[in-house]
Amino acid sequence: MERKGFGEGGSMRQSNKIVRQCVNFDALILLRNDSFINYVYLCIMADYINISAFLIGITTAFFTIFALHILFWRKGRTRFQTVLGCIMAVWAVWNAKDLVTTFPGMYRQEVLDWIMIIDGWSALTYTVFVFEAVMPGWVTRWRLFLLSVPFAVFTLLYIIWSEKWVIHSYVVFLWCYAWAVVGIGYVKVRRHIKYVRENFSNIDRIDVAWLKPVFVFAIVSQLAWLFTSLYATVFMDIIYYISTIVLWLMVLHYSWDFRPIVVEKETGGG
């Protein structure tokens, strides 16, 4: 379906067609009778797509640079810093896959649902990060496997039944899982802070009080992700990528020289 511009001239029609192809919002044309309004609207959405693609690239580069630095160039890194570097590497791959949504015709619900299924696995990285900070050594291959089982089940379910009920069930699971991690993590953090301040005088590198604001910002960031996943808009994508960078910059700032310790009450625990 072709619409004319301000007259019979082909340049406006051609520009409109190019923008429609880039953004893939042809269905929206039917809702707008005025060709000029339609053209302006599509141009704005094309700009949003371009900004989103730029931020995906920036976010991917951000995680890639820090992952390479921590894992290959940082000398004398601790187990915690190695885990953090691995998390950065995983997030780099996760963000790189979002580039597919910037291709013509790919910003559609079917693709976004699959991205949500894959992105849900990122909850594991938060779990690993928090538990390694307050219970160093807790994360093992076996525990990571057990934590991965429900995510694998939902992924398999969606492969078999690509239905909305699977997505909605997955969202409920992620919501409960996230609050469980936040609740357990918050209790462990408070216990850790109390132990450190009662038993150490120099706590600059072992205090985990910085995790409290990280918890708050992580909740805000993940709510943005959840809203973006359920009600996909390019504008919310932009908010999500910006909040992700800010969240992990905060984490890197506070944990760069962090040295986790084992709280004596928890040694020998399962």
MARMITI-998562 format. One line per field, with one value per residue (C-alpha): residue number from 1; residue in three letters; x, y, z. Coordinates in steps of 0.2 Angstrom, whole numbers, plus 5000, padded with zeros to 4 digits. Layout:
N
nr: (NUM, ...) .
rest: (ala, ...) .
x: (X, ...) .
y: (Y, ...) .
z: (Z, ...) .
//
This chain:
270
nr: (1, 2, 3, 4, 5, 6, 7, 8, 9, 10, 11, 12, 13, 14, 15, 16, 17, 18, 19, 20, 21, 22, 23, 24, 25, 26, 27, 28, 29, 30, 31, 32, 33, 34, 35, 36, 37, 38, 39, 40, 41, 42, 43, 44, 45, 46, 47, 48, 49, 50, 51, 52, 53, 54, 55, 56, 57, 58, 59, 60, 61, 62, 63, 64, 65, 66, 67, 68, 69, 70, 71, 72, 73, 74, 75, 76, 77, 78, 79, 80, 81, 82, 83, 84, 85, 86, 87, 88, 89, 90, 91, 92, 93, 94, 95, 96, 97, 98, 99, 100, 101, 102, 103, 104, 105, 106, 107, 108, 109, 110, 111, 112, 113, 114, 115, 116, 117, 118, 119, 120, 121, 122, 123, 124, 125, 126, 127, 128, 129, 130, 131, 132, 133, 134, 135, 136, 137, 138, 139, 140, 141, 142, 143, 144, 145, 146, 147, 148, 149, 150, 151, 152, 153, 154, 155, 156, 157, 158, 159, 160, 161, 162, 163, 164, 165, 166, 167, 168, 169, 170, 171, 172, 173, 174, 175, 176, 177, 178, 179, 180, 181, 182, 183, 184, 185, 186, 187, 188, 189, 190, 191, 192, 193, 194, 195, 196, 197, 198, 199, 200, 201, 202, 203, 204, 205, 206, 207, 208, 209, 210, 211, 212, 213, 214, 215, 216, 217, 218, 219, 220, 221, 222, 223, 224, 225, 226, 227, 228, 229, 230, 231, 232, 233, 234, 235, 236, 237, 238, 239, 240, 241, 242, 243, 244, 245, 246, 247, 248, 249, 250, 251, 252, 253, 254, 255, 256, 257, 258, 259, 260, 261, 262, 263, 264, 265, 266, 267, 268, 269, 270) .
rest: (met, glu, arg, lys, gly, phe, gly, glu, gly, gly, ser, met, arg, gln, ser, asn, lys, ile, val, arg, gln, cys, val, asn, phe, asp, ala, leu, ile, leu, leu, arg, asn, asp, ser, phe, ile, asn, tyr, val, tyr, leu, cys, ile, met, ala, asp, tyr, ile, asn, ile, ser, ala, phe, leu, ile, gly, ile, thr, thr, ala, phe, phe, thr, ile, phe, ala, leu, his, ile, leu, phe, trp, arg, lys, gly, arg, thr, arg, phe, gln, thr, val, leu, gly, cys, ile, met, ala, val, trp, ala, val, trp, asn, ala, lys, asp, leu, val, thr, thr, phe, pro, gly, met, tyr, arg, gln, glu, val, leu, asp, trp, ile, met, ile, ile, asp, gly, trp, ser, ala, leu, thr, tyr, thr, val, phe, val, phe, glu, ala, val, met, pro, gly, trp, val, thr, arg, trp, arg, leu, phe, leu, leu, ser, val, pro, phe, ala, val, phe, thr, leu, leu, tyr, ile, ile, trp, ser, glu, lys, trp, val, ile, his, ser, tyr, val, val, phe, leu, trp, cys, tyr, ala, trp, ala, val, val, gly, ile, gly, tyr, val, lys, val, arg, arg, his, ile, lys, tyr, val, arg, glu, asn, phe, ser, asn, ile, asp, arg, ile, asp, val, ala, trp, leu, lys, pro, val, phe, val, phe, ala, ile, val, ser, gln, leu, ala, trp, leu, phe, thr, ser, leu, tyr, ala, thr, val, phe, met, asp, ile, ile, tyr, tyr, ile, ser, thr, ile, val, leu, trp, leu, met, val, leu, his, tyr, ser, trp, asp, phe, arg, pro, ile, val, val, glu, lys, glu, thr, gly, gly, gly) .
x: (5000, 5008, 5003, 5006, 5016, 5012, 5008, 5012, 5031, 5040, 5053, 5041, 5033, 5051, 5057, 5041, 5043, 5061, 5057, 5042, 5054, 5067, 5055, 5042, 5027, 5016, 5001, 5001, 4999, 4981, 4978, 4983, 4975, 4986, 5002, 5012, 5008, 5011, 5028, 5033, 5028, 5038, 5053, 5052, 5050, 5065, 5075, 5070, 5075, 5092, 5095, 5090, 5102, 5116, 5113, 5113, 5130, 5136, 5129, 5137, 5154, 5153, 5151, 5164, 5177, 5175, 5174, 5190, 5199, 5194, 5197, 5213, 5222, 5218, 5232, 5229, 5211, 5201, 5187, 5174, 5182, 5183, 5165, 5161, 5171, 5161, 5145, 5151, 5155, 5138, 5129, 5139, 5132, 5115, 5115, 5123, 5108, 5097, 5104, 5092, 5078, 5086, 5085, 5070, 5054, 5062, 5054, 5039, 5030, 5036, 5054, 5052, 5044, 5059, 5071, 5061, 5063, 5082, 5083, 5075, 5090, 5099, 5091, 5105, 5118, 5111, 5109, 5127, 5134, 5124, 5128, 5146, 5147, 5140, 5144, 5160, 5162, 5143, 5141, 5146, 5143, 5130, 5121, 5121, 5114, 5100, 5096, 5095, 5083, 5067, 5073, 5077, 5059, 5051, 5062, 5058, 5039, 5040, 5049, 5035, 5020, 5024, 5009, 5005, 5001, 5019, 5025, 5014, 5018, 5037, 5034, 5026, 5040, 5053, 5044, 5044, 5062, 5068, 5059, 5066, 5084, 5081, 5074, 5087, 5101, 5095, 5095, 5112, 5119, 5112, 5120, 5136, 5137, 5134, 5147, 5160, 5157, 5158, 5174, 5185, 5192, 5197, 5181, 5184, 5186, 5175, 5160, 5144, 5133, 5135, 5124, 5108, 5107, 5112, 5097, 5085, 5092, 5092, 5073, 5070, 5080, 5072, 5054, 5059, 5064, 5048, 5037, 5047, 5046, 5027, 5023, 5037, 5040, 5056, 5056, 5056, 5070, 5080, 5076, 5081, 5098, 5102, 5097, 5107, 5123, 5120, 5116, 5132, 5143, 5137, 5141, 5159, 5162, 5158, 5165, 5181, 5192, 5180, 5186, 5172, 5174, 5166, 5155, 5159, 5141, 5139, 5155, 5152, 5135, 5127) .
y: (5000, 5016, 5033, 5050, 5064, 5082, 5079, 5067, 5069, 5052, 5058, 5059, 5042, 5034, 5042, 5036, 5019, 5018, 5023, 5010, 4996, 5001, 5002, 4989, 4999, 4997, 4993, 5009, 5018, 5012, 5022, 5038, 5046, 5061, 5057, 5071, 5065, 5048, 5053, 5062, 5048, 5035, 5046, 5048, 5029, 5027, 5038, 5028, 5012, 5020, 5026, 5009, 5000, 5013, 5009, 4990, 4992, 5003, 4991, 4976, 4985, 4990, 4972, 4966, 4978, 4975, 4956, 4956, 4967, 4957, 4940, 4943, 4959, 4961, 4954, 4944, 4944, 4935, 4921, 4935, 4946, 4930, 4927, 4945, 4945, 4929, 4938, 4953, 4941, 4933, 4950, 4955, 4940, 4943, 4961, 4957, 4945, 4960, 4967, 4956, 4967, 4982, 4972, 4977, 4967, 4959, 4971, 4960, 4951, 4933, 4939, 4949, 4934, 4923, 4937, 4937, 4919, 4920, 4936, 4928, 4917, 4933, 4931, 4918, 4931, 4941, 4926, 4921, 4939, 4942, 4925, 4925, 4942, 4937, 4918, 4916, 4899, 4895, 4894, 4877, 4869, 4858, 4872, 4882, 4867, 4865, 4884, 4882, 4868, 4879, 4891, 4876, 4869, 4885, 4887, 4869, 4872, 4887, 4877, 4865, 4877, 4894, 4901, 4916, 4906, 4900, 4918, 4923, 4908, 4912, 4930, 4924, 4912, 4926, 4938, 4925, 4920, 4938, 4942, 4926, 4931, 4949, 4942, 4929, 4941, 4955, 4944, 4938, 4955, 4962, 4947, 4950, 4968, 4965, 4952, 4962, 4978, 4968, 4958, 4970, 4987, 4990, 4986, 4996, 4981, 4968, 4978, 4974, 4989, 4995, 4980, 4989, 5003, 4990, 4979, 4994, 4999, 4981, 4980, 4996, 4990, 4973, 4981, 4991, 4975, 4966, 4981, 4981, 4963, 4962, 4979, 4981, 4999, 5006, 5020, 5008, 4998, 5014, 5016, 4998, 4999, 5015, 5008, 4992, 5002, 5013, 4997, 4988, 5004, 5005, 4987, 4988, 5004, 4997, 4979, 4983, 4980, 4970, 4955, 4944, 4935, 4920, 4923, 4911, 4906, 4900, 4890, 4872, 4876, 4867) .
z: (5000, 4994, 5000, 4991, 4999, 4996, 4978, 4964, 4967, 4969, 4982, 4997, 4992, 4991, 5007, 5016, 5009, 5015, 5032, 5033, 5028, 5041, 5055, 5049, 5056, 5040, 5051, 5059, 5042, 5042, 5058, 5051, 5036, 5034, 5024, 5032, 5050, 5045, 5037, 5053, 5064, 5055, 5055, 5074, 5076, 5064, 5075, 5091, 5082, 5077, 5095, 5102, 5090, 5095, 5114, 5111, 5103, 5117, 5130, 5121, 5120, 5138, 5145, 5132, 5137, 5156, 5153, 5143, 5156, 5171, 5164, 5154, 5159, 5178, 5188, 5205, 5203, 5216, 5213, 5216, 5202, 5190, 5193, 5190, 5174, 5168, 5172, 5161, 5147, 5148, 5148, 5132, 5123, 5129, 5123, 5107, 5102, 5104, 5088, 5079, 5083, 5074, 5057, 5046, 5050, 5066, 5079, 5081, 5095, 5091, 5091, 5107, 5116, 5112, 5118, 5134, 5136, 5134, 5144, 5159, 5161, 5166, 5184, 5187, 5185, 5199, 5210, 5207, 5210, 5226, 5234, 5229, 5238, 5254, 5254, 5244, 5237, 5238, 5219, 5212, 5195, 5204, 5212, 5196, 5187, 5199, 5198, 5179, 5179, 5180, 5167, 5155, 5158, 5153, 5138, 5133, 5136, 5124, 5111, 5112, 5115, 5109, 5118, 5128, 5144, 5144, 5143, 5157, 5168, 5165, 5170, 5187, 5190, 5187, 5198, 5212, 5209, 5209, 5226, 5233, 5228, 5235, 5251, 5254, 5248, 5260, 5275, 5271, 5268, 5285, 5294, 5284, 5288, 5307, 5307, 5298, 5309, 5325, 5320, 5309, 5311, 5293, 5283, 5267, 5255, 5264, 5269, 5258, 5263, 5245, 5240, 5248, 5235, 5221, 5226, 5225, 5208, 5202, 5206, 5196, 5181, 5181, 5182, 5167, 5158, 5163, 5157, 5141, 5138, 5141, 5132, 5119, 5114, 5107, 5120, 5135, 5127, 5127, 5146, 5149, 5141, 5150, 5167, 5163, 5160, 5176, 5187, 5182, 5183, 5201, 5204, 5196, 5205, 5222, 5219, 5210, 5225, 5235, 5245, 5251, 5267, 5274, 5289, 5303, 5306, 5289, 5287, 5284, 5278, 5263) .
//
